[in-house]
């Protein structure tokens, strides 16, 4: 595969990143949200040309690389200050979200079991990635995967706009806002975007909380596979499948945190790494914006969207109240 085929799309990402930075300097809008808006406008006006797609589709790679590098700016001491409480909140809110979606989907709105489970995984763990991972374990149909993925993307688009507004209106602290976004929003990209749009500290906590959720994907896949295996509608996933679905950048992030905790990086090196991951995030969010396509969002069924909306309201409200009590507004 020729590397040259990626160059046009990479150039487009870089151009969008530079433009987003310029808009922030001249107008004052946050560059990360501007980057997403630029990608969104491209995808929903002229569309993404075929020659740009290979390079633009690398945006998840840059997001993962940025998250890994972000580990160098944190230490175990910083994380452990409130990390134990955050982990408990992550597990509690994840469990609450999955249970509420399953309850509403099966017992209130009468959705098919597999569709409800895909919506629960996407809402509770890590968006479309969790939808795809669980779909393979429960043998969901293609149209169910499409509905669940479209619903998750719809709420990714909504929460990118709503969460910063709510955070500003309520005057949430950096830690509360970051963890709140990390435990209640769906996909990693939007979480990182709104976190760093609020502040550097909020972005770090949002990312750490979200990585903790992402790491639960293996347990959730096993749980769903076991449940559906008992009902005869699916088989058990292999260890290879679980490893393939596990977000590898979590491991890289932890390695950099360990190195930073050991004092490997000087202040100058940490500053350079911070600048590098900030640019990687901007590149990634230009690409992320191209995935928010109105035509696909319009195909979202009303009932799945209502189920996820109700679960999001419950999870975000409960988590915000708990976090405000634990860490102050």
C-alpha positions in Angstrom: 0.0 0.0 0.0 1.5 3.3 -1.1 2.0 5.9 1.6 1.3 8.6 -1.1 -2.4 7.8 -1.1 -2.7 9.2 2.5 -1.0 12.5 1.8 -3.9 14.5 0.4 -6.1 13.6 3.3 -3.3 14.3 5.8 -2.8 17.6 4.2 -6.5 18.4 4.6 -6.3 17.5 8.3 -3.3 19.7 8.8 -4.9 22.6 6.9 -8.0 22.3 9.0 -5.9 22.1 12.2 -4.0 25.3 11.3 -7.2 27.1 10.4 -8.8 26.1 13.7 -5.9 27.5 15.6 -6.1 30.7 13.5 -9.8 31.1 14.2 -9.1 30.8 18.0 -6.5 33.4 17.8 -8.6 35.9 15.9 -12.1 35.2 17.1 -11.6 33.4 20.4 -13.6 30.2 19.7 -12.0 27.1 21.1 -9.8 25.5 18.4 -10.9 21.9 19.2 -14.5 22.6 18.7 -13.7 24.7 15.6 -11.8 21.7 14.2 -14.8 19.5 14.6 -17.0 22.2 13.0 -14.7 22.4 10.0 -14.9 18.7 9.4 -18.6 18.7 9.8 -19.0 21.5 7.3 -16.8 19.7 4.7 -18.7 16.4 5.1 -22.2 18.0 4.9 -21.6 20.5 2.1 -19.3 19.4 -0.7 -18.6 16.0 0.9 -15.2 14.3 1.5 -13.6 13.6 -1.9 -12.5 10.1 -2.5 -8.8 11.1 -2.7 -9.0 12.6 0.8 -10.6 9.7 2.5 -7.6 7.5 3.2 -5.7 10.3 5.0 -8.7 11.7 6.8 -9.6 8.2 8.0 -6.4 8.1 10.0 -7.9 10.6 12.5 -8.5 7.8 15.1 -4.8 7.0 15.0 -3.9 10.6 15.8 -6.4 10.6 18.6 -4.9 7.4 20.1 -1.4 8.8 19.7 -2.4 12.0 21.4 -3.9 10.2 24.4 -0.8 8.1 24.7 1.4 11.2 24.8 -0.9 12.9 27.3 0.3 10.3 29.8 3.6 12.1 30.0 2.0 15.1 31.6 0.4 13.1 34.4 1.8 11.2 37.4 0.5 8.4 39.5 0.4 10.7 42.5 -1.9 13.1 40.6 -4.2 10.3 39.5 -4.4 8.6 42.9 -5.4 11.8 44.6 -9.0 11.3 43.5 -8.5 8.3 41.2 -10.1 5.7 43.4 -13.3 7.7 43.7 -13.4 8.4 40.0 -13.0 4.7 39.3 -16.0 3.9 41.5 -18.0 6.6 39.7 -17.0 5.2 36.3 -18.1 1.7 37.2 -21.3 2.9 38.9 -22.4 5.2 36.0 -21.4 2.6 33.4 -23.5 0.0 35.1 -26.4 2.4 35.6 -26.4 3.4 31.9 -26.4 -0.2 30.7 -29.2 -1.3 33.0 -31.4 1.7 32.2 -31.0 1.3 28.5 -31.7 -2.5 28.7 -34.7 -1.9 31.0 -36.2 0.8 28.7 -35.5 -1.1 25.5 -36.9 -4.4 26.6 -39.6 -3.6 29.1 -40.9 -0.2 28.1 -40.4 0.3 24.3 -40.3 -3.3 23.2 -37.2 -3.2 21.1 -35.5 -6.4 20.0 -33.1 -7.8 22.7 -30.0 -7.5 20.5 -30.7 -3.9 19.5 -31.2 -2.9 23.1 -27.9 -4.5 24.1 -26.1 -2.7 21.3 -27.6 0.6 22.4 -26.6 -0.2 26.0 -23.0 -1.0 25.1 -22.6 2.0 22.9 -24.1 4.3 25.6 -22.3 2.7 28.5 -18.8 2.0 27.2 -17.3 3.6 24.2 -19.7 4.5 21.5 -19.6 2.9 18.0 -16.6 0.8 19.0 -18.5 -0.9 21.7 -21.5 -1.4 19.4 -19.3 -3.2 16.9 -17.5 -5.3 19.6 -20.7 -6.5 21.3 -22.4 -7.0 17.9 -19.9 -9.7 17.0 -20.4 -11.4 20.4 -24.3 -11.6 20.2 -24.6 -12.1 16.4 -26.7 -8.9 15.9 -28.1 -8.2 12.5 -26.6 -5.6 10.2 -29.6 -3.3 10.4 -29.5 -3.4 14.2 -25.8 -2.5 14.1 -26.6 0.4 11.8 -29.4 1.7 14.0 -27.3 1.5 17.1 -24.3 3.2 15.5 -26.4 6.0 14.0 -28.0 6.6 17.4 -24.7 6.8 19.2 -23.4 9.3 16.5 -26.5 11.4 16.9 -25.8 11.9 20.6 -22.1 12.4 20.0 -23.1 15.4 17.9 -25.6 16.7 20.5 -23.3 16.3 23.5 -20.4 18.0 21.8 -22.6 21.2 21.8 -24.6 20.7 25.0 -22.0 19.7 27.5 -19.7 22.8 27.2 -22.8 25.1 27.5 -24.0 23.3 30.6 -20.5 23.3 32.1 -20.3 27.1 31.6 -23.8 27.8 32.9 -23.3 25.8 36.1 -19.7 27.0 36.6 -18.4 23.5 37.0 -14.9 23.0 38.3 -12.3 21.4 36.0 -12.3 18.1 37.8 -16.1 17.8 38.0 -16.6 18.8 34.4 -13.9 16.5 33.1 -15.0 13.4 35.0 -18.7 14.2 34.3 -17.9 14.3 30.5 -15.8 11.1 30.8 -18.3 9.0 32.6 -21.5 10.1 30.8 -20.7 11.0 27.2 -20.4 8.2 24.7 -17.4 8.2 22.3 -13.7 9.0 23.1 -13.2 11.8 20.6 -16.1 14.0 21.7 -15.2 13.4 25.4 -11.6 14.6 24.8 -12.8 17.5 22.7 -15.2 19.0 25.2 -12.8 18.3 28.1 -9.9 20.2 26.7 -12.3 22.9 25.4 -13.2 23.5 29.1 -9.6 23.5 30.3 -6.4 21.5 30.2 -7.1 19.9 33.6 -10.7 19.1 32.6 -9.4 17.5 29.4 -7.0 15.3 31.4 -9.6 14.1 33.8 -12.2 13.6 31.0 -9.7 11.4 29.1 -8.7 9.4 32.2 -12.3 8.7 33.1 -13.1 7.7 29.5 -10.1 5.4 29.3 -11.3 3.7 32.4 -14.7 3.1 30.8 -13.1 1.9 27.6 -11.1 -0.6 29.5 -14.3 -2.2 30.6 -15.2 -3.3 27.1 -13.7 -6.8 27.5 -15.8 -7.5 30.6 -19.0 -6.2 28.9 -18.4 -8.3 25.8 -17.9 -11.4 27.9 -21.0 -10.7 29.9 -23.2 -10.2 26.8 -21.7 -13.2 25.0 -22.3 -15.4 28.1 -25.9 -14.2 28.4 -26.8 -14.7 24.7 -24.9 -18.1 24.7 -27.2 -19.4 27.4 -30.2 -18.4 25.2 -28.6 -20.1 22.2 -28.3 -16.9 20.1 -24.6 -16.4 20.2 -21.3 -18.1 21.0 -18.5 -17.2 23.4 -15.9 -14.8 22.2 -12.3 -15.9 21.9 -9.4 -14.3 23.8 -8.1 -13.1 20.4 -11.4 -11.3 19.8 -11.3 -9.6 23.2 -7.7 -8.5 22.6 -8.5 -7.2 19.1 -11.3 -5.1 20.6 -9.4 -3.8 23.6 -8.3 -0.2 23.1 -4.5 -0.6 22.9 -3.7 3.1 23.5 -4.8 2.6 27.1 -1.6 0.6 27.6 0.6 3.2 26.0 -1.0 5.9 28.1 -0.2 4.0 31.3 3.4 3.4 30.2 3.9 7.2 29.7 2.2 7.9 33.1 4.7 5.4 34.7 7.7 7.1 33.0 6.5 10.6 34.1 6.0 9.3 37.6 9.6 8.1 37.6 10.8 11.5 36.6 12.1 10.5 33.2 10.9 13.6 31.4 12.3 17.1 32.1 10.0 20.1 32.2 11.0 21.1 28.7 10.3 17.7 27.4 6.9 17.6 29.0 6.1 21.0 27.5 7.1 19.7 24.0 5.1 16.5 24.5 2.0 18.6 25.6 2.4 20.8 22.5 2.6 17.6 20.4 -0.5 15.9 21.8 -2.5 19.2 21.5 -1.7 19.3 17.8 -2.6 15.6 17.4 -5.9 16.3 19.0 -6.7 19.1 16.6 -5.8 16.9 13.6 -8.0 14.1 15.0 -11.0 16.4 15.6 -11.0 17.7 12.0 -11.4 14.1 11.0 -14.0 13.4 13.7 -16.1 16.2 12.4 -16.3 14.5 9.0 -18.0 11.5 10.6 -21.0 13.6 11.8 -23.1 13.4 8.7 -26.7 14.7 8.7 -27.9 12.2 6.2 -27.0 9.3 8.5 -28.3 11.0 11.6 -31.7 11.4 9.9 -31.9 7.6 9.5 -31.9 7.1 13.3 -35.1 5.6 14.5 -37.1 7.6 16.9 -37.6 4.8 19.5 -33.8 3.9 19.8 -33.0 7.7 20.1 -35.7 8.1 22.8 -34.3 5.2 24.8 -30.8 6.5 24.7 -31.9 10.1 25.5 -33.7 9.0 28.6 -30.7 6.9 29.8 -28.3 9.8 29.1 -30.5 12.2 31.1 -30.5 9.8 34.0 -26.8 8.9 33.9 -25.6 12.5 33.3 -27.8 13.9 36.1 -26.9 11.3 38.7 -23.2 11.5 37.9 -23.2 15.3 38.0 -24.9 15.3 41.4 -22.6 12.7 42.8 -19.4 14.4 41.4 -20.5 17.8 42.7 -21.0 16.3 46.2 -17.6 14.5 46.0 -15.4 17.3 44.5 -17.5 20.4 44.8 -19.1 22.2 41.8 
